[in-house]
Amino acid sequence: MMMMSDDDDDLEPQLKAVWDYFFVDEEKHPVCFSVLPIRFAEDPDEAPECEGSVFLRGTADPGIPVYKQVVAWKLGLQGRQPEIAVLSKEGSWINLAKPRNSYEVNFRTIFITVQMLHFLRRKPEEPEKSLWNHLRKVFDKFDVRPSKDDFRNHRSLMKQFAEKDSKLAKSEVRILLSCMWATLLD
């Protein structure tokens, strides 16, 4: 028996999470989700306007294809793993579960930066060596090992998080990374 439902009754609950995801611009070229403005929990309504159109593509449970315009992203660092979500144009948050392999490879630097921020948030007293061991373990599937060069394009993001999060601001490794960031400016 086929059940009828209103368009807005069941649509959003099906989009709580998306797997095998990737992002494209209006011309269908791959883009990184970090081109979207970021929103922090402290100021959820304050984010710059998204320049251009960005679309989330992937699969929602149970196998539903997703093609949604998104306007912002947020990063949760409190859990066991970092949690990335994007805000649909309609105003609902969609969790990003597992990226498409080719997307993760092409935009690996943002994923490495997210893992670095998560590690520093959870273990602010750990030495720098522990950070690099963690990153190498998480990203062992890549041919190229994580390095300080992976953070080069994400300095402003790291700075924003350090300013908004007291644990990150006090992190032992963050102090070392701030010296490293200065070398990245060259």
C-alpha positions in Angstrom: 0.0 0.0 0.0 1.4 3.4 -1.0 1.3 6.1 1.7 0.7 9.7 0.7 2.5 12.5 2.5 2.8 16.2 2.2 6.0 17.4 0.5 7.3 19.0 3.7 6.3 16.2 6.2 9.0 13.6 5.5 11.5 15.4 3.3 13.9 17.0 5.9 14.0 14.0 8.3 15.4 11.9 5.5 18.3 14.4 5.1 19.8 14.2 8.6 23.0 12.7 7.2 24.6 12.3 3.7 27.1 9.6 2.7 29.3 9.4 -0.4 29.0 13.2 -0.5 30.8 15.8 -2.6 30.1 19.5 -3.4 29.8 21.2 -6.8 29.4 24.8 -7.9 26.7 26.1 -10.3 28.8 24.9 -13.2 29.1 21.4 -11.7 32.8 21.8 -10.9 34.0 20.2 -7.6 34.5 22.6 -4.7 35.4 22.2 -1.1 32.7 22.8 1.5 35.2 25.2 3.2 34.3 27.8 0.5 31.1 28.2 2.3 30.9 30.7 5.3 31.4 29.0 8.6 28.9 29.3 11.5 29.9 28.9 15.1 27.5 27.7 17.9 27.9 31.0 19.7 26.6 33.1 16.8 24.5 30.8 14.7 22.8 33.6 12.7 26.0 35.5 12.0 27.9 34.4 8.9 28.7 36.2 5.7 26.6 35.6 2.7 27.6 32.7 0.6 29.2 34.0 -2.6 28.0 31.8 -5.5 26.0 28.7 -5.4 27.2 25.5 -3.8 25.4 22.2 -4.0 25.7 19.1 -1.8 25.5 15.8 -3.7 25.4 12.4 -2.2 23.2 9.7 -0.8 20.8 9.9 2.2 19.4 6.8 4.0 17.8 4.7 2.5 19.6 5.2 -0.8 17.9 8.5 -1.6 20.0 10.7 -4.0 20.7 14.2 -2.6 21.2 17.4 -4.6 20.7 20.4 -2.3 21.9 23.9 -2.3 23.9 24.8 0.9 24.8 28.1 2.3 27.1 27.6 5.3 28.9 24.9 7.3 29.8 24.2 10.9 32.3 22.0 12.7 31.6 20.3 16.0 34.8 19.4 17.9 33.2 18.1 21.2 32.5 14.4 20.2 34.8 11.4 19.7 35.1 12.4 16.0 34.8 15.9 14.4 31.3 16.5 13.1 30.8 18.5 9.9 27.4 19.8 8.9 26.1 22.0 6.2 23.1 24.4 6.2 20.6 23.9 3.4 19.2 26.9 1.7 15.9 26.0 3.3 17.4 26.3 6.8 18.1 22.8 8.0 21.4 21.3 9.1 22.6 18.2 7.3 25.4 16.1 8.8 28.2 14.9 6.5 28.9 11.2 7.2 31.4 9.8 4.7 32.8 11.7 1.7 33.2 10.2 -1.7 36.7 8.9 -1.9 37.7 11.1 -4.8 36.4 14.1 -3.0 38.4 13.3 0.2 41.5 12.8 -1.9 41.1 16.1 -3.8 40.3 18.2 -0.7 42.3 16.3 1.9 43.9 19.4 3.4 40.6 20.6 4.9 40.0 17.1 6.4 43.5 17.1 7.9 43.0 20.6 9.3 39.6 19.5 10.8 41.3 16.5 12.4 44.1 18.7 13.7 41.6 21.1 15.4 39.7 18.1 16.8 42.8 16.6 18.3 44.0 19.9 19.8 40.5 20.5 21.3 40.4 17.0 22.9 44.0 16.8 24.0 45.4 20.3 24.5 48.3 19.1 26.6 49.6 16.5 24.2 53.0 17.2 22.6 53.3 18.0 18.9 54.7 14.5 18.1 51.3 13.0 19.3 49.4 15.3 16.9 51.5 14.1 13.9 51.2 10.4 14.9 47.4 10.9 15.1 47.2 12.6 11.7 49.3 9.9 10.1 47.2 7.2 11.6 43.9 8.8 10.5 45.2 9.5 7.0 47.3 6.4 6.3 45.3 5.7 3.2 46.8 8.7 1.4 50.0 8.4 -0.5 51.3 11.7 0.9 51.7 12.0 4.6 50.1 14.9 6.4 52.5 17.9 6.8 52.4 21.5 7.9 51.8 22.4 4.2 48.3 20.9 4.6 47.4 23.8 6.9 48.6 26.5 4.5 45.2 27.3 3.0 43.3 27.1 6.2 45.1 29.5 8.5 42.1 31.8 8.8 39.9 28.9 9.8 42.4 27.8 12.5 42.7 31.3 13.8 38.9 31.7 14.0 38.7 28.4 16.0 41.5 29.4 18.3 39.8 32.8 19.0 36.4 31.1 19.7 37.6 28.1 21.7 39.6 28.5 25.0 40.9 25.0 24.9 42.3 25.5 21.5 43.8 28.9 22.5 45.6 27.2 25.4 46.8 24.1 23.5 50.5 23.3 23.8 50.6 22.3 20.2 48.8 25.4 19.1 51.7 27.5 20.5 54.1 25.4 18.3 51.7 25.7 15.4 51.6 29.4 15.7 55.3 29.5 15.1 54.8 27.1 12.2 52.0 29.4 10.8 54.4 32.3 10.7 56.7 30.2 8.4 53.7 29.3 6.2 53.2 33.0 5.5 56.4 33.0 3.5 
